[in-house]
Amino acid sequence: MAKYGKKSQEKVKEVMDEMKEGKLKSGRSGKKVTNPKQAIAIGLSEARKEGDKVPPPKKKSAKKSASKKSAPKKSASTKSASKKSAKKAAPAKKAAAKKKGAKKAAKKSSSKK
């Protein structure tokens, strides 16, 4: 059984001819269409609007939607909380570094004696 009807095939052919002549323009921006895949997509969408036999459009890839889901937006309260905890942790790190430095100095002085 054929996926596309005769009318939809003719519509795509007409749109492709328009593209080759340089007369086909995209919908919103009105720029000239130069990509054949885009021209086919335009022809199929016009055929769908007319009610011709055309399968439904493909859904967007899962790769794009997965990247959006993995990066949730932080609210202002969580941002401020993380900044506060980072400020508190910084002095503790400095103190630990000073202790390590003191221990190294003590070891060096004891080994020299």
Rosetta constraint file for C-alpha pairs under 8 A:
AtomPair CA 3 CA 53 HARMONIC 7.39 0.50
AtomPair CA 3 CA 54 HARMONIC 6.56 0.50
AtomPair CA 3 CA 55 HARMONIC 6.59 0.50
AtomPair CA 4 CA 8 HARMONIC 6.33 0.50
AtomPair CA 4 CA 9 HARMONIC 6.75 0.50
AtomPair CA 4 CA 53 HARMONIC 5.51 0.50
AtomPair CA 4 CA 54 HARMONIC 5.08 0.50
AtomPair CA 4 CA 55 HARMONIC 7.19 0.50
AtomPair CA 5 CA 9 HARMONIC 6.42 0.50
AtomPair CA 5 CA 52 HARMONIC 6.53 0.50
AtomPair CA 5 CA 53 HARMONIC 4.83 0.50
AtomPair CA 5 CA 54 HARMONIC 6.72 0.50
AtomPair CA 6 CA 10 HARMONIC 6.24 0.50
AtomPair CA 7 CA 11 HARMONIC 6.13 0.50
AtomPair CA 7 CA 47 HARMONIC 7.53 0.50
AtomPair CA 7 CA 52 HARMONIC 6.32 0.50
AtomPair CA 7 CA 53 HARMONIC 7.80 0.50
AtomPair CA 8 CA 12 HARMONIC 6.25 0.50
AtomPair CA 8 CA 43 HARMONIC 7.66 0.50
AtomPair CA 8 CA 44 HARMONIC 6.66 0.50
AtomPair CA 8 CA 47 HARMONIC 5.26 0.50
AtomPair CA 8 CA 48 HARMONIC 8.00 0.50
AtomPair CA 8 CA 52 HARMONIC 5.83 0.50
AtomPair CA 8 CA 53 HARMONIC 6.66 0.50
AtomPair CA 8 CA 54 HARMONIC 6.85 0.50
AtomPair CA 9 CA 13 HARMONIC 6.28 0.50
AtomPair CA 10 CA 14 HARMONIC 6.22 0.50
AtomPair CA 11 CA 15 HARMONIC 6.28 0.50
AtomPair CA 11 CA 43 HARMONIC 5.75 0.50
AtomPair CA 11 CA 44 HARMONIC 7.44 0.50
AtomPair CA 11 CA 46 HARMONIC 7.67 0.50
AtomPair CA 11 CA 47 HARMONIC 6.42 0.50
AtomPair CA 12 CA 16 HARMONIC 6.11 0.50
AtomPair CA 12 CA 39 HARMONIC 7.75 0.50
AtomPair CA 12 CA 40 HARMONIC 5.83 0.50
AtomPair CA 12 CA 42 HARMONIC 7.91 0.50
AtomPair CA 12 CA 43 HARMONIC 4.44 0.50
AtomPair CA 12 CA 44 HARMONIC 6.35 0.50
AtomPair CA 12 CA 47 HARMONIC 7.99 0.50
AtomPair CA 13 CA 17 HARMONIC 6.23 0.50
AtomPair CA 13 CA 43 HARMONIC 7.91 0.50
AtomPair CA 14 CA 18 HARMONIC 6.30 0.50
AtomPair CA 14 CA 43 HARMONIC 7.89 0.50
AtomPair CA 15 CA 19 HARMONIC 6.24 0.50
AtomPair CA 15 CA 24 HARMONIC 7.06 0.50
AtomPair CA 15 CA 39 HARMONIC 6.32 0.50
AtomPair CA 15 CA 40 HARMONIC 7.24 0.50
AtomPair CA 15 CA 42 HARMONIC 7.50 0.50
AtomPair CA 15 CA 43 HARMONIC 5.64 0.50
AtomPair CA 16 CA 20 HARMONIC 6.28 0.50
AtomPair CA 16 CA 36 HARMONIC 7.09 0.50
AtomPair CA 16 CA 39 HARMONIC 6.00 0.50
AtomPair CA 16 CA 40 HARMONIC 6.89 0.50
AtomPair CA 16 CA 43 HARMONIC 7.91 0.50
AtomPair CA 17 CA 21 HARMONIC 6.25 0.50
AtomPair CA 18 CA 22 HARMONIC 6.17 0.50
AtomPair CA 18 CA 23 HARMONIC 5.18 0.50
AtomPair CA 18 CA 24 HARMONIC 5.16 0.50
AtomPair CA 19 CA 23 HARMONIC 5.87 0.50
AtomPair CA 19 CA 24 HARMONIC 4.80 0.50
AtomPair CA 19 CA 33 HARMONIC 6.31 0.50
AtomPair CA 19 CA 34 HARMONIC 6.53 0.50
AtomPair CA 19 CA 36 HARMONIC 7.63 0.50
AtomPair CA 19 CA 39 HARMONIC 6.73 0.50
AtomPair CA 20 CA 34 HARMONIC 7.93 0.50
AtomPair CA 22 CA 32 HARMONIC 6.88 0.50
AtomPair CA 22 CA 33 HARMONIC 7.50 0.50
AtomPair CA 22 CA 34 HARMONIC 7.74 0.50
AtomPair CA 23 CA 32 HARMONIC 7.16 0.50
AtomPair CA 24 CA 32 HARMONIC 5.97 0.50
AtomPair CA 24 CA 33 HARMONIC 5.75 0.50
AtomPair CA 24 CA 39 HARMONIC 7.87 0.50
AtomPair CA 25 CA 30 HARMONIC 5.21 0.50
AtomPair CA 25 CA 31 HARMONIC 5.30 0.50
AtomPair CA 25 CA 32 HARMONIC 4.44 0.50
AtomPair CA 25 CA 33 HARMONIC 5.36 0.50
AtomPair CA 26 CA 30 HARMONIC 4.92 0.50
AtomPair CA 26 CA 31 HARMONIC 5.56 0.50
AtomPair CA 26 CA 32 HARMONIC 6.39 0.50
AtomPair CA 26 CA 33 HARMONIC 6.10 0.50
AtomPair CA 26 CA 42 HARMONIC 7.99 0.50
AtomPair CA 33 CA 38 HARMONIC 7.16 0.50
AtomPair CA 33 CA 39 HARMONIC 6.80 0.50
AtomPair CA 34 CA 38 HARMONIC 7.87 0.50
AtomPair CA 34 CA 39 HARMONIC 7.78 0.50
AtomPair CA 35 CA 39 HARMONIC 6.42 0.50
AtomPair CA 36 CA 40 HARMONIC 6.23 0.50
AtomPair CA 37 CA 41 HARMONIC 6.25 0.50
AtomPair CA 38 CA 42 HARMONIC 6.22 0.50
AtomPair CA 39 CA 43 HARMONIC 6.23 0.50
AtomPair CA 40 CA 44 HARMONIC 6.16 0.50
AtomPair CA 41 CA 45 HARMONIC 6.14 0.50
AtomPair CA 42 CA 46 HARMONIC 6.20 0.50
AtomPair CA 43 CA 47 HARMONIC 6.19 0.50
AtomPair CA 44 CA 48 HARMONIC 6.18 0.50
AtomPair CA 44 CA 54 HARMONIC 7.13 0.50
AtomPair CA 45 CA 49 HARMONIC 6.34 0.50
AtomPair CA 46 CA 50 HARMONIC 6.43 0.50
AtomPair CA 47 CA 51 HARMONIC 6.34 0.50
AtomPair CA 47 CA 52 HARMONIC 5.41 0.50
AtomPair CA 47 CA 53 HARMONIC 7.80 0.50
AtomPair CA 47 CA 54 HARMONIC 7.24 0.50
AtomPair CA 48 CA 52 HARMONIC 5.65 0.50
AtomPair CA 48 CA 53 HARMONIC 7.30 0.50
AtomPair CA 48 CA 54 HARMONIC 6.24 0.50
AtomPair CA 60 CA 64 HARMONIC 7.66 0.50
AtomPair CA 61 CA 65 HARMONIC 7.19 0.50
AtomPair CA 62 CA 66 HARMONIC 6.00 0.50
AtomPair CA 63 CA 67 HARMONIC 6.50 0.50
AtomPair CA 64 CA 68 HARMONIC 6.65 0.50
AtomPair CA 65 CA 69 HARMONIC 6.34 0.50
AtomPair CA 66 CA 70 HARMONIC 6.25 0.50
AtomPair CA 67 CA 71 HARMONIC 6.73 0.50
AtomPair CA 68 CA 72 HARMONIC 7.54 0.50
AtomPair CA 74 CA 78 HARMONIC 6.32 0.50
AtomPair CA 74 CA 79 HARMONIC 6.61 0.50
AtomPair CA 75 CA 79 HARMONIC 6.49 0.50
AtomPair CA 76 CA 80 HARMONIC 6.29 0.50
AtomPair CA 77 CA 81 HARMONIC 6.21 0.50
AtomPair CA 78 CA 82 HARMONIC 6.18 0.50
AtomPair CA 79 CA 83 HARMONIC 6.32 0.50
AtomPair CA 80 CA 84 HARMONIC 6.20 0.50
AtomPair CA 81 CA 85 HARMONIC 6.30 0.50
AtomPair CA 82 CA 86 HARMONIC 6.17 0.50
AtomPair CA 83 CA 87 HARMONIC 6.31 0.50
AtomPair CA 84 CA 88 HARMONIC 6.37 0.50
AtomPair CA 85 CA 89 HARMONIC 6.14 0.50
AtomPair CA 86 CA 90 HARMONIC 6.29 0.50
AtomPair CA 87 CA 91 HARMONIC 7.45 0.50
AtomPair CA 88 CA 92 HARMONIC 7.18 0.50
AtomPair CA 89 CA 93 HARMONIC 6.39 0.50
AtomPair CA 90 CA 94 HARMONIC 6.42 0.50
AtomPair CA 91 CA 95 HARMONIC 6.18 0.50
AtomPair CA 92 CA 96 HARMONIC 6.20 0.50
AtomPair CA 93 CA 97 HARMONIC 6.13 0.50
AtomPair CA 94 CA 98 HARMONIC 6.19 0.50
AtomPair CA 95 CA 99 HARMONIC 6.25 0.50
AtomPair CA 96 CA 100 HARMONIC 6.28 0.50
AtomPair CA 97 CA 101 HARMONIC 6.15 0.50
AtomPair CA 98 CA 102 HARMONIC 6.11 0.50
AtomPair CA 99 CA 103 HARMONIC 6.17 0.50
AtomPair CA 100 CA 104 HARMONIC 6.19 0.50
AtomPair CA 101 CA 105 HARMONIC 6.17 0.50
AtomPair CA 102 CA 106 HARMONIC 6.11 0.50
AtomPair CA 103 CA 107 HARMONIC 6.21 0.50
AtomPair CA 104 CA 108 HARMONIC 6.17 0.50
AtomPair CA 105 CA 109 HARMONIC 6.15 0.50
AtomPair CA 106 CA 110 HARMONIC 6.10 0.50
AtomPair CA 107 CA 111 HARMONIC 6.08 0.50
AtomPair CA 108 CA 112 HARMONIC 6.25 0.50
AtomPair CA 109 CA 113 HARMONIC 6.49 0.50
